[in-house]
Amino acid sequence: MATKKRSADAAPLFEEQLAKLESLVEALEQGELSLEASMLSFEQGITLARECQKALSEAEQKVALLTREGDDLHEQPFALDAQ
């Protein structure tokens, strides 16, 4: 299975962002960071959480629902609930 190659300036993959966010949360939960380091980690975590949420929202918009009508499958756009 082929994988997509990213350029050096491409945005980080969702999985990379999520792993970094999990790492920041773990460090904050341990409670051993200074106040300054905690605040910096918190700010980075908020930014990463927003980026991850944006990536998830964009992916959700690309999802297509397959509906079965008899033996045929039809593709239709994914309808988001009213926000």
N, CA, C and O atoms as CSV, one atom per row, in Angstrom:
chain,resi,resn,atom,element,x,y,z
A,1,MET,N,N,0.844,-1.172,0.000
A,1,MET,CA,C,0.000,0.000,0.000
A,1,MET,C,C,0.892,1.239,0.000
A,1,MET,O,O,1.780,1.368,0.843
A,2,ALA,N,N,0.662,2.128,-0.926
A,2,ALA,CA,C,1.480,3.339,-1.032
A,2,ALA,C,C,1.073,4.350,0.028
A,2,ALA,O,O,-0.101,4.475,0.378
A,3,THR,N,N,2.063,5.062,0.526
A,3,THR,CA,C,1.773,6.123,1.488
A,3,THR,C,C,2.133,7.445,0.860
A,3,THR,O,O,3.034,7.522,0.025
A,4,LYS,N,N,1.429,8.489,1.261
A,4,LYS,CA,C,1.704,9.816,0.741
A,4,LYS,C,C,2.950,10.372,1.404
A,4,LYS,O,O,3.131,10.257,2.617
A,5,LYS,N,N,3.804,10.974,0.595
A,5,LYS,CA,C,4.980,11.641,1.136
A,5,LYS,C,C,4.634,13.106,1.321
A,5,LYS,O,O,3.954,13.705,0.487
A,6,ARG,N,N,5.109,13.681,2.424
A,6,ARG,CA,C,4.855,15.091,2.661
A,6,ARG,C,C,6.131,15.872,2.426
A,6,ARG,O,O,7.241,15.367,2.598
A,7,SER,N,N,5.939,17.120,2.028
A,7,SER,CA,C,7.101,17.988,1.880
A,7,SER,C,C,7.547,18.435,3.266
A,7,SER,O,O,6.797,18.320,4.235
A,8,ALA,N,N,8.764,18.944,3.353
A,8,ALA,CA,C,9.327,19.350,4.643
A,8,ALA,C,C,8.516,20.457,5.296
A,8,ALA,O,O,8.501,20.572,6.521
A,9,ASP,N,N,7.838,21.276,4.487
A,9,ASP,CA,C,7.071,22.385,5.052
A,9,ASP,C,C,5.594,22.051,5.245
A,9,ASP,O,O,4.809,22.933,5.592
A,10,ALA,N,N,5.205,20.809,5.029
A,10,ALA,CA,C,3.811,20.404,5.188
A,10,ALA,C,C,3.420,20.414,6.659
A,10,ALA,O,O,4.255,20.247,7.548
A,11,ALA,N,N,2.129,20.616,6.889
A,11,ALA,CA,C,1.617,20.603,8.257
A,11,ALA,C,C,1.797,19.209,8.850
A,11,ALA,O,O,1.752,18.214,8.128
A,12,PRO,N,N,2.000,19.139,10.164
A,12,PRO,CA,C,2.161,17.825,10.805
A,12,PRO,C,C,0.913,16.965,10.614
A,12,PRO,O,O,-0.206,17.473,10.537
A,13,LEU,N,N,1.125,15.674,10.542
A,13,LEU,CA,C,0.006,14.755,10.443
A,13,LEU,C,C,-0.825,14.799,11.720
A,13,LEU,O,O,-0.319,15.122,12.795
A,14,PHE,N,N,-2.093,14.473,11.586
A,14,PHE,CA,C,-3.000,14.449,12.734
A,14,PHE,C,C,-2.429,13.584,13.845
A,14,PHE,O,O,-2.448,13.970,15.014
A,15,GLU,N,N,-1.923,12.417,13.480
A,15,GLU,CA,C,-1.407,11.488,14.484
A,15,GLU,C,C,-0.226,12.087,15.243
A,15,GLU,O,O,-0.076,11.871,16.445
A,16,GLU,N,N,0.612,12.841,14.529
A,16,GLU,CA,C,1.750,13.494,15.182
A,16,GLU,C,C,1.275,14.572,16.152
A,16,GLU,O,O,1.797,14.698,17.260
A,17,GLN,N,N,0.290,15.338,15.728
A,17,GLN,CA,C,-0.253,16.384,16.595
A,17,GLN,C,C,-0.898,15.770,17.831
A,17,GLN,O,O,-0.715,16.263,18.944
A,18,LEU,N,N,-1.651,14.697,17.631
A,18,LEU,CA,C,-2.321,14.039,18.748
A,18,LEU,C,C,-1.314,13.446,19.722
A,18,LEU,O,O,-1.497,13.538,20.935
A,19,ALA,N,N,-0.255,12.841,19.203
A,19,ALA,CA,C,0.784,12.273,20.072
A,19,ALA,C,C,1.454,13.369,20.899
A,19,ALA,O,O,1.710,13.176,22.088
A,20,LYS,N,N,1.736,14.501,20.289
A,20,LYS,CA,C,2.344,15.622,21.009
A,20,LYS,C,C,1.385,16.136,22.079
A,20,LYS,O,O,1.805,16.437,23.196
A,21,LEU,N,N,0.104,16.236,21.746
A,21,LEU,CA,C,-0.895,16.677,22.718
A,21,LEU,C,C,-0.957,15.716,23.900
A,21,LEU,O,O,-0.995,16.150,25.052
A,22,GLU,N,N,-0.968,14.419,23.622
A,22,GLU,CA,C,-0.998,13.422,24.695
A,22,GLU,C,C,0.240,13.529,25.576
A,22,GLU,O,O,0.153,13.376,26.795
A,23,SER,N,N,1.387,13.791,24.965
A,23,SER,CA,C,2.631,13.955,25.715
A,23,SER,C,C,2.556,15.172,26.638
A,23,SER,O,O,2.984,15.112,27.790
A,24,LEU,N,N,2.014,16.267,26.129
A,24,LEU,CA,C,1.866,17.473,26.948
A,24,LEU,C,C,0.917,17.235,28.122
A,24,LEU,O,O,1.188,17.664,29.244
A,25,VAL,N,N,-0.184,16.556,27.859
A,25,VAL,CA,C,-1.157,16.265,28.917
A,25,VAL,C,C,-0.518,15.397,29.993
A,25,VAL,O,O,-0.697,15.644,31.186
A,26,GLU,N,N,0.222,14.387,29.570
A,26,GLU,CA,C,0.894,13.503,30.531
A,26,GLU,C,C,1.863,14.290,31.414
A,26,GLU,O,O,1.905,14.090,32.628
A,27,ALA,N,N,2.638,15.184,30.803
A,27,ALA,CA,C,3.593,15.995,31.569
A,27,ALA,C,C,2.864,16.902,32.556
A,27,ALA,O,O,3.308,17.071,33.692
A,28,LEU,N,N,1.752,17.481,32.128
A,28,LEU,CA,C,0.981,18.345,33.025
A,28,LEU,C,C,0.369,17.544,34.170
A,28,LEU,O,O,0.347,18.007,35.310
A,29,GLU,N,N,-0.127,16.344,33.870
A,29,GLU,CA,C,-0.742,15.511,34.903
A,29,GLU,C,C,0.260,15.060,35.955
A,29,GLU,O,O,-0.115,14.842,37.107
A,30,GLN,N,N,1.514,14.916,35.584
A,30,GLN,CA,C,2.529,14.502,36.551
A,30,GLN,C,C,2.784,15.591,37.583
A,30,GLN,O,O,3.236,15.301,38.691
A,31,GLY,N,N,2.502,16.825,37.234
A,31,GLY,CA,C,2.615,17.920,38.191
A,31,GLY,C,C,4.026,18.307,38.583
A,31,GLY,O,O,4.215,18.943,39.620
A,32,GLU,N,N,5.012,17.949,37.800
A,32,GLU,CA,C,6.400,18.243,38.156
A,32,GLU,C,C,6.986,19.417,37.377
A,32,GLU,O,O,8.160,19.742,37.551
A,33,LEU,N,N,6.191,20.056,36.523
A,33,LEU,CA,C,6.670,21.191,35.742
A,33,LEU,C,C,6.579,22.473,36.557
A,33,LEU,O,O,5.741,22.597,37.450
A,34,SER,N,N,7.444,23.416,36.241
A,34,SER,CA,C,7.343,24.733,36.878
A,34,SER,C,C,6.077,25.422,36.369
A,34,SER,O,O,5.465,24.975,35.400
A,35,LEU,N,N,5.699,26.495,37.021
A,35,LEU,CA,C,4.511,27.234,36.595
A,35,LEU,C,C,4.676,27.712,35.154
A,35,LEU,O,O,3.759,27.589,34.342
A,36,GLU,N,N,5.848,28.255,34.847
A,36,GLU,CA,C,6.091,28.766,33.500
A,36,GLU,C,C,6.019,27.647,32.459
A,36,GLU,O,O,5.408,27.811,31.403
A,37,ALA,N,N,6.644,26.516,32.764
A,37,ALA,CA,C,6.623,25.378,31.842
A,37,ALA,C,C,5.204,24.822,31.709
A,37,ALA,O,O,4.793,24.404,30.627
A,38,SER,N,N,4.466,24.822,32.810
A,38,SER,CA,C,3.080,24.356,32.772
A,38,SER,C,C,2.228,25.251,31.884
A,38,SER,O,O,1.425,24.763,31.088
A,39,MET,N,N,2.405,26.569,32.023
A,39,MET,CA,C,1.631,27.507,31.213
A,39,MET,C,C,1.976,27.361,29.731
A,39,MET,O,O,1.087,27.384,28.880
A,40,LEU,N,N,3.252,27.212,29.427
A,40,LEU,CA,C,3.675,27.032,28.038
A,40,LEU,C,C,3.099,25.733,27.472
A,40,LEU,O,O,2.607,25.708,26.344
A,41,SER,N,N,3.161,24.667,28.251
A,41,SER,CA,C,2.609,23.380,27.815
A,41,SER,C,C,1.102,23.474,27.615
A,41,SER,O,O,0.559,22.912,26.664
A,42,PHE,N,N,0.430,24.183,28.513
A,42,PHE,CA,C,-1.017,24.361,28.397
A,42,PHE,C,C,-1.353,25.109,27.110
A,42,PHE,O,O,-2.254,24.704,26.375
A,43,GLU,N,N,-0.636,26.199,26.834
A,43,GLU,CA,C,-0.882,26.979,25.620
A,43,GLU,C,C,-0.632,26.141,24.365
A,43,GLU,O,O,-1.409,26.194,23.412
A,44,GLN,N,N,0.453,25.371,24.373
A,44,GLN,CA,C,0.746,24.497,23.237
A,44,GLN,C,C,-0.348,23.443,23.081
A,44,GLN,O,O,-0.747,23.107,21.966
A,45,GLY,N,N,-0.824,22.930,24.206
A,45,GLY,CA,C,-1.882,21.925,24.179
A,45,GLY,C,C,-3.175,22.466,23.603
A,45,GLY,O,O,-3.847,21.785,22.828
A,46,ILE,N,N,-3.529,23.688,23.980
A,46,ILE,CA,C,-4.745,24.305,23.443
A,46,ILE,C,C,-4.618,24.463,21.930
A,46,ILE,O,O,-5.556,24.164,21.190
A,47,THR,N,N,-3.465,24.932,21.476
A,47,THR,CA,C,-3.237,25.098,20.036
A,47,THR,C,C,-3.342,23.756,19.313
A,47,THR,O,O,-3.995,23.652,18.275
A,48,LEU,N,N,-2.696,22.735,19.868
A,48,LEU,CA,C,-2.753,21.405,19.255
A,48,LEU,C,C,-4.170,20.846,19.259
A,48,LEU,O,O,-4.599,20.241,18.277
A,49,ALA,N,N,-4.903,21.043,20.355
A,49,ALA,CA,C,-6.276,20.548,20.438
A,49,ALA,C,C,-7.138,21.200,19.363
A,49,ALA,O,O,-7.957,20.535,18.729
A,50,ARG,N,N,-6.952,22.497,19.163
A,50,ARG,CA,C,-7.717,23.203,18.126
A,50,ARG,C,C,-7.353,22.691,16.736
A,50,ARG,O,O,-8.230,22.501,15.893
A,51,GLU,N,N,-6.062,22.467,16.496
A,51,GLU,CA,C,-5.624,21.953,15.199
A,51,GLU,C,C,-6.172,20.548,14.953
A,51,GLU,O,O,-6.589,20.225,13.840
A,52,CYS,N,N,-6.169,19.719,15.991
A,52,CYS,CA,C,-6.715,18.365,15.862
A,52,CYS,C,C,-8.214,18.414,15.594
A,52,CYS,O,O,-8.719,17.670,14.753
A,53,GLN,N,N,-8.927,19.284,16.304
A,53,GLN,CA,C,-10.367,19.415,16.098
A,53,GLN,C,C,-10.662,19.888,14.680
A,53,GLN,O,O,-11.602,19.407,14.048
A,54,LYS,N,N,-9.867,20.823,14.181
A,54,LYS,CA,C,-10.047,21.313,12.812
A,54,LYS,C,C,-9.828,20.183,11.813
A,54,LYS,O,O,-10.597,20.030,10.864
A,55,ALA,N,N,-8.774,19.392,12.026
A,55,ALA,CA,C,-8.492,18.268,11.130
A,55,ALA,C,C,-9.634,17.253,11.152
A,55,ALA,O,O,-10.017,16.721,10.110
A,56,LEU,N,N,-10.173,16.988,12.337
A,56,LEU,CA,C,-11.296,16.054,12.448
A,56,LEU,C,C,-12.531,16.594,11.742
A,56,LEU,O,O,-13.233,15.850,11.057
A,57,SER,N,N,-12.797,17.884,11.905
A,57,SER,CA,C,-13.951,18.495,11.247
A,57,SER,C,C,-13.819,18.432,9.732
A,57,SER,O,O,-14.783,18.136,9.027
A,58,GLU,N,N,-12.613,18.713,9.238
A,58,GLU,CA,C,-12.384,18.647,7.797
A,58,GLU,C,C,-12.546,17.223,7.281
A,58,GLU,O,O,-13.111,17.011,6.208
A,59,ALA,N,N,-12.057,16.255,8.032
A,59,ALA,CA,C,-12.193,14.855,7.627
A,59,ALA,C,C,-13.659,14.446,7.628
A,59,ALA,O,O,-14.119,13.740,6.730
A,60,GLU,N,N,-14.386,14.894,8.641
A,60,GLU,CA,C,-15.807,14.560,8.746
A,60,GLU,C,C,-16.577,15.090,7.544
A,60,GLU,O,O,-17.494,14.434,7.049
A,61,GLN,N,N,-16.208,16.264,7.079
A,61,GLN,CA,C,-16.892,16.852,5.930
A,61,GLN,C,C,-16.620,16.075,4.650
A,61,GLN,O,O,-17.401,16.153,3.701
A,62,LYS,N,N,-15.525,15.330,4.613
A,62,LYS,CA,C,-15.170,14.557,3.425
A,62,LYS,C,C,-15.802,13.163,3.417
A,62,LYS,O,O,-15.784,12.462,2.406
A,63,VAL,N,N,-16.349,12.789,4.547
A,63,VAL,CA,C,-16.914,11.444,4.656
A,63,VAL,C,C,-18.158,11.330,3.776
A,63,VAL,O,O,-18.991,12.236,3.746
A,64,ALA,N,N,-18.272,10.244,3.083
A,64,ALA,CA,C,-19.465,9.995,2.277
A,64,ALA,C,C,-20.211,8.815,2.879
A,64,ALA,O,O,-19.612,7.813,3.269
A,65,LEU,N,N,-21.503,8.950,2.947
A,65,LEU,CA,C,-22.332,7.856,3.437
A,65,LEU,C,C,-22.743,6.973,2.268
A,65,LEU,O,O,-23.129,7.455,1.203
A,66,LEU,N,N,-22.651,5.710,2.489
A,66,LEU,CA,C,-23.113,4.775,1.479
A,66,LEU,C,C,-24.485,4.264,1.899
A,66,LEU,O,O,-24.667,3.769,3.011
A,67,THR,N,N,-25.407,4.391,1.025
A,67,THR,CA,C,-26.751,3.894,1.325
A,67,THR,C,C,-27.076,2.763,0.357
A,67,THR,O,O,-26.715,2.803,-0.819
A,68,ARG,N,N,-27.750,1.780,0.867
A,68,ARG,CA,C,-28.086,0.620,0.047
A,68,ARG,C,C,-29.526,0.767,-0.460
A,68,ARG,O,O,-30.468,0.940,0.313
A,69,GLU,N,N,-29.654,0.692,-1.772
A,69,GLU,CA,C,-30.967,0.663,-2.413
A,69,GLU,C,C,-30.993,-0.595,-3.269
A,69,GLU,O,O,-30.424,-0.631,-4.360
A,70,GLY,N,N,-31.647,-1.604,-2.770
A,70,GLY,CA,C,-31.629,-2.888,-3.456
A,70,GLY,C,C,-30.222,-3.451,-3.404
A,70,GLY,O,O,-29.641,-3.572,-2.325
A,71,ASP,N,N,-29.669,-3.795,-4.554
A,71,ASP,CA,C,-28.304,-4.316,-4.618
A,71,ASP,C,C,-27.286,-3.236,-4.970
A,71,ASP,O,O,-26.092,-3.517,-5.075
A,72,ASP,N,N,-27.751,-2.011,-5.151
A,72,ASP,CA,C,-26.861,-0.922,-5.549
A,72,ASP,C,C,-26.452,-0.087,-4.343
A,72,ASP,O,O,-27.243,0.152,-3.430
A,73,LEU,N,N,-25.207,0.347,-4.364
A,73,LEU,CA,C,-24.720,1.276,-3.350
A,73,LEU,C,C,-24.617,2.651,-3.986
A,73,LEU,O,O,-24.079,2.805,-5.083
A,74,HIS,N,N,-25.137,3.645,-3.286
A,74,HIS,CA,C,-25.073,5.018,-3.779
A,74,HIS,C,C,-24.304,5.859,-2.776
A,74,HIS,O,O,-24.475,5.727,-1.564
A,75,GLU,N,N,-23.463,6.718,-3.302
A,75,GLU,CA,C,-22.667,7.586,-2.444
A,75,GLU,C,C,-23.344,8.948,-2.371
A,75,GLU,O,O,-23.766,9.503,-3.386
A,76,GLN,N,N,-23.439,9.476,-1.156
A,76,GLN,CA,C,-23.984,10.819,-0.985
A,76,GLN,C,C,-23.142,11.554,0.039
A,76,GLN,O,O,-22.536,10.924,0.907
A,77,PRO,N,N,-23.093,12.868,-0.045
A,77,PRO,CA,C,-22.267,13.625,0.904
A,77,PRO,C,C,-22.749,13.438,2.334
A,77,PRO,O,O,-23.935,13.237,2.593
A,78,PHE,N,N,-21.804,13.510,3.243
A,78,PHE,CA,C,-22.112,13.414,4.662
A,78,PHE,C,C,-22.778,14.704,5.098
A,78,PHE,O,O,-22.232,15.785,4.876
A,79,ALA,N,N,-23.942,14.612,5.712
A,79,ALA,CA,C,-24.664,15.797,6.170
A,79,ALA,C,C,-24.340,16.048,7.634
A,79,ALA,O,O,-24.605,15.206,8.492
A,80,LEU,N,N,-23.764,17.212,7.912
A,80,LEU,CA,C,-23.453,17.585,9.290
A,80,LEU,C,C,-24.709,18.072,9.981
A,80,LEU,O,O,-25.564,18.700,9.356
A,81,ASP,N,N,-24.827,17.785,11.268
A,81,ASP,CA,C,-25.936,18.317,12.052
A,81,ASP,C,C,-25.803,19.822,12.125
A,81,ASP,O,O,-24.694,20.352,12.042
A,82,ALA,N,N,-26.920,20.521,12.281
A,82,ALA,CA,C,-26.882,21.985,12.405
A,82,ALA,C,C,-26.063,22.368,13.619
A,82,ALA,O,O,-26.210,21.788,14.694
A,83,GLN,N,N,-25.194,23.360,13.434
A,83,GLN,CA,C,-24.301,23.759,14.518
A,83,GLN,C,C,-24.801,24.976,15.194
A,83,GLN,O,O,-24.175,25.460,16.136
